Amino acid sequence: MIKDNLQKYNLVFFGASKFSTAILEELKNVGIIPSLIVTAPDKPRGRGMKMAHPEVKTWANENRAETIQPEKLDDDVIKKLKSEKRDLFLVASYGKIIPKEILDIPIYGALNVHPSLLPKLRGASPIQSAILNNERDAVGITIILMDEKIDNGPIVAQMPVEIEKWPPRASWLENLLAREGGKMLARVIPDWVGKKIGTKEQNRESATFCKKIEKEEALINFGDNPYLNYRKIQAFDVWPRAYFFAEKNGNKTRVIITDAKYENNELKILRVIPEGKKEISYEDFVRNFNFK
């Protein structure tokens, strides 16, 4: 069993997002709970701007796993990581660049789970970018041995993931890739520490890159290609959420699109949230708000 094989290893996990949490859950399903989890600091959230844990911290508390939440990966963090013999680091959607001094600590290096078929879509937004750019052939999971450059290390394992209904919502695709990535990582870890598998260099000449998503990118221009607008709605379903401005009596209202469909080369908006209001059907919005 995987659990029996890994009980003697000291594993440290770096992650902060929902993607990270789903991977931790898949590792837990086969008996793997890291001895230490490094995640993001608490941040103010919601209308009341109350301090809240990142999802990974919540998961760690529920599973009684030790955590640290450093603002920076400084000398104190390095000292903590070096305080015990560390066998392997696991990284998934951590959100910070991990310096070489930290990557060199574990005996078997650091494995990163990336939700694209590297070298395609290196960077911060591979899931959203695959949808936005209509890159079905880039969808999959890659596990790399990390170096100090972003998504640059050699490939340990890779698996394409076929999506029947395209384009999906980014939240759905994120969960699917995280679950598949967690299962793949659970399979890879025993072979990696057992030196049964090696690495393959990425074809860096074929590398493509994706940047951090900015809020303004979610603005829908109804004069644009309707299929592009639909992909925006699907890609930005969690954040920043696709939106448009409606004008009434000389005042502009920001309207979030929560659901839409694309049929016969046309975009049909189904549900929206007008600024300051509850979610309603688009038909009710048009009828009640009489926007221009």
C-alpha positions in Angstrom: 0.0 0.0 0.0 1.1 3.6 -0.7 0.5 4.5 3.0 2.8 1.7 4.2 5.5 2.7 1.7 5.5 6.4 2.7 5.1 6.2 6.5 8.9 6.6 6.9 9.1 9.8 4.7 8.9 13.4 5.9 6.7 15.2 3.3 6.1 19.0 3.2 3.3 20.5 1.2 3.2 24.0 -0.2 -0.2 25.3 -1.4 -2.9 27.8 -0.7 -5.9 27.5 -3.1 -8.9 25.3 -3.7 -6.8 23.4 -6.2 -4.2 22.7 -3.5 -6.9 21.5 -1.1 -8.4 19.1 -3.5 -4.9 17.6 -4.1 -4.4 17.2 -0.3 -7.8 15.5 -0.1 -6.7 13.0 -2.8 -3.5 12.3 -1.0 -5.4 11.8 2.2 -7.6 9.2 0.5 -4.5 7.0 0.1 -3.2 7.7 3.6 -0.8 10.5 2.8 -0.9 13.6 5.1 2.2 15.8 5.0 4.1 16.4 8.2 4.1 20.1 7.5 2.0 22.4 5.3 3.2 25.8 4.2 0.4 28.0 3.1 -0.6 31.7 2.7 -1.3 34.1 5.6 -4.9 34.8 6.7 -6.5 37.7 4.7 -9.6 39.9 5.2 -12.5 38.7 3.1 -16.2 39.3 2.6 -18.3 42.5 3.2 -17.1 42.7 6.8 -13.5 42.2 5.7 -13.0 39.7 8.6 -9.7 37.8 8.7 -10.1 34.3 7.2 -7.9 31.3 6.7 -6.9 30.1 3.2 -8.7 26.9 2.3 -5.5 24.9 2.8 -5.2 26.1 6.4 -8.8 25.1 7.1 -8.1 21.6 5.7 -4.9 21.3 7.8 -6.8 22.2 11.0 -9.5 19.6 10.2 -6.8 17.0 9.6 -4.5 18.0 12.5 -1.6 18.8 10.3 1.0 21.3 11.4 1.0 24.5 9.3 3.1 27.7 8.9 1.8 30.8 7.1 4.8 33.0 6.3 4.5 36.3 4.5 7.9 35.7 3.0 10.1 32.6 2.5 12.8 34.1 4.7 15.6 32.8 6.9 13.1 31.8 9.7 11.2 29.6 7.2 14.4 28.1 6.0 15.5 27.4 9.6 12.1 25.7 10.2 12.4 23.6 7.1 15.9 22.5 8.0 15.0 21.7 11.6 14.2 18.1 10.6 15.3 15.7 7.8 12.9 16.5 4.9 12.5 13.9 2.3 10.3 15.5 -0.3 8.5 18.8 -0.9 5.1 18.8 -2.8 4.0 22.0 -4.4 0.5 22.9 -5.9 -0.8 26.4 -6.5 1.3 27.9 -3.7 1.4 31.4 -5.3 5.0 32.3 -4.3 8.3 31.7 -6.0 10.2 29.2 -4.0 14.0 30.0 -3.9 16.6 27.5 -4.8 17.9 27.5 -1.2 14.6 26.0 -0.1 14.2 23.6 -3.1 17.6 22.2 -2.3 16.6 21.2 1.3 14.7 17.9 0.7 16.6 14.7 -0.2 14.3 13.9 -3.2 13.7 17.5 -4.3 10.4 19.3 -4.8 7.6 18.0 -7.1 5.1 20.5 -8.5 1.7 19.7 -9.8 0.8 22.0 -12.7 -2.7 22.0 -14.4 -1.6 22.1 -18.1 0.5 20.0 -20.4 3.8 21.7 -20.0 5.6 23.4 -21.7 2.2 24.8 -22.7 0.7 27.4 -20.5 3.4 28.0 -18.0 2.5 30.6 -15.4 -0.3 31.8 -13.1 -3.5 31.1 -14.9 -3.3 27.9 -17.0 -6.9 26.8 -16.4 -8.5 30.1 -17.3 -6.1 30.7 -20.2 -6.8 27.3 -21.7 -10.5 28.2 -21.8 -9.9 31.8 -23.0 -7.5 30.7 -25.7 -9.6 27.7 -26.7 -6.6 25.4 -26.1 -8.2 22.0 -25.5 -4.9 20.4 -26.4 -3.2 22.0 -23.5 -5.5 20.6 -20.8 -4.0 18.0 -18.5 -1.6 17.5 -15.6 2.1 17.7 -15.4 4.3 16.9 -12.5 7.8 18.4 -12.6 10.9 18.4 -10.6 11.1 22.1 -9.6 14.0 24.4 -10.3 14.2 28.1 -9.4 12.4 29.2 -12.6 8.7 29.2 -13.0 7.3 25.9 -14.4 10.6 25.2 -16.0 11.8 22.0 -14.4 12.0 18.6 -16.0 8.9 16.5 -16.4 8.4 13.5 -14.0 4.9 12.5 -15.2 2.3 13.9 -17.5 -1.3 13.1 -18.5 -3.7 14.8 -20.9 -7.3 15.1 -19.7 -10.1 15.0 -22.3 -13.0 17.4 -21.8 -16.1 16.2 -23.6 -18.2 19.4 -23.2 -16.1 22.4 -24.2 -15.6 25.1 -22.9 -16.2 24.1 -19.3 -16.5 26.5 -16.3 -13.1 27.1 -14.8 -14.2 26.1 -11.4 -15.4 22.7 -12.7 -12.2 22.2 -14.6 -10.0 23.2 -11.7 -11.7 20.6 -9.4 -11.3 17.9 -12.1 -7.6 18.6 -12.7 -6.9 18.9 -9.0 -8.5 15.5 -8.3 -6.7 13.9 -11.2 -3.5 15.6 -10.2 -3.8 14.4 -6.7 -4.3 10.8 -7.8 -1.4 11.1 -10.2 0.9 12.5 -7.4 -0.1 9.7 -5.1 1.0 7.2 -7.7 4.2 9.0 -8.6 5.6 9.6 -5.0 6.5 6.0 -4.2 8.2 5.5 -7.6 10.0 8.8 -7.3 11.4 8.3 -3.8 12.1 4.7 -4.8 14.1 5.9 -7.8 12.0 3.9 -10.2 11.3 6.8 -12.5 13.4 9.6 -14.0 12.8 12.9 -15.7 12.4 14.3 -19.2 13.5 17.8 -20.1 10.7 20.2 -21.4 10.9 21.4 -25.0 11.5 25.0 -24.0 11.2 26.2 -27.6 7.6 25.1 -27.5 6.8 26.9 -24.2 3.8 29.2 -24.0 3.0 31.5 -21.1 0.0 32.8 -19.2 -0.1 35.8 -16.9 -2.0 36.7 -13.8 -5.7 37.5 -14.6 -6.7 41.2 -14.2 -10.2 42.2 -13.2 -10.6 44.4 -16.3 -10.2 41.3 -18.6 -13.7 40.1 -17.5 -15.5 43.0 -19.1 -17.8 41.8 -21.8 -18.0 43.8 -25.0 -21.1 42.7 -26.9 -19.5 43.8 -30.1 -16.8 41.1 -29.7 -17.0 37.6 -31.1 -19.9 35.8 -29.2 -17.9 32.6 -28.7 -15.0 34.6 -27.2 -17.4 36.3 -24.8 -18.9 32.9 -23.8 -15.4 31.6 -23.1 -14.8 34.7 -20.9 -17.9 33.9 -18.9 -16.8 30.3 -18.4 -13.2 31.1 -17.6 -14.0 33.8 -15.1 -16.9 32.1 -13.3 -15.3 32.4 -9.8 -13.1 35.5 -10.2 -13.2 38.2 -11.5 -16.6 37.1 -13.0 -17.7 38.3 -16.4 -19.6 41.6 -16.3 -21.0 44.4 -18.4 -22.3 47.9 -17.8 -26.0 48.8 -18.3 -27.1 52.4 -18.4 -30.4 53.7 -17.0 -31.3 57.4 -16.4 -27.8 58.4 -17.1 -26.4 56.0 -14.4 -24.2 53.0 -15.2 -24.8 49.8 -13.4 -22.3 46.9 -13.2 -24.0 43.6 -14.0 -22.3 40.3 -13.3 -23.1 37.4 -15.7 -23.6 34.1 -13.7 -24.9 31.8 -16.4 -25.0 31.8 -20.2 -25.0 29.4 -23.2 -23.7 29.4 -26.7 -25.9 28.1 -29.4 -26.0 28.5 -33.2 -23.1 31.0 -33.1 -25.0 33.2 -30.6 -24.4 34.0 -27.0 -27.5 33.8 -24.8 -27.2 35.3 -21.3 -29.4 33.4 -18.8 -28.8 34.8 -15.3 -27.2 38.0 -13.9 -26.5 39.9 -10.7 -27.1 43.6 -11.0 -24.9 45.7 -8.7 -26.4 45.8 -5.2 -29.2 43.3 -6.1 -29.8 39.6 -5.9 -29.3 37.1 -8.8 -32.2 37.2 -11.3 -32.9 35.8 -14.8 -31.6 38.0 -17.7 -35.2 38.3 -19.0 -36.3 39.8 -15.7 -33.4 42.1 -15.7 -34.2 43.4 -19.1 -37.9 43.8 -18.3 -37.5 45.4 -14.8 -34.4 47.6 -15.3 -35.2 48.8 -18.9 -31.5 49.4 -19.6 -30.0 50.8 -22.8 
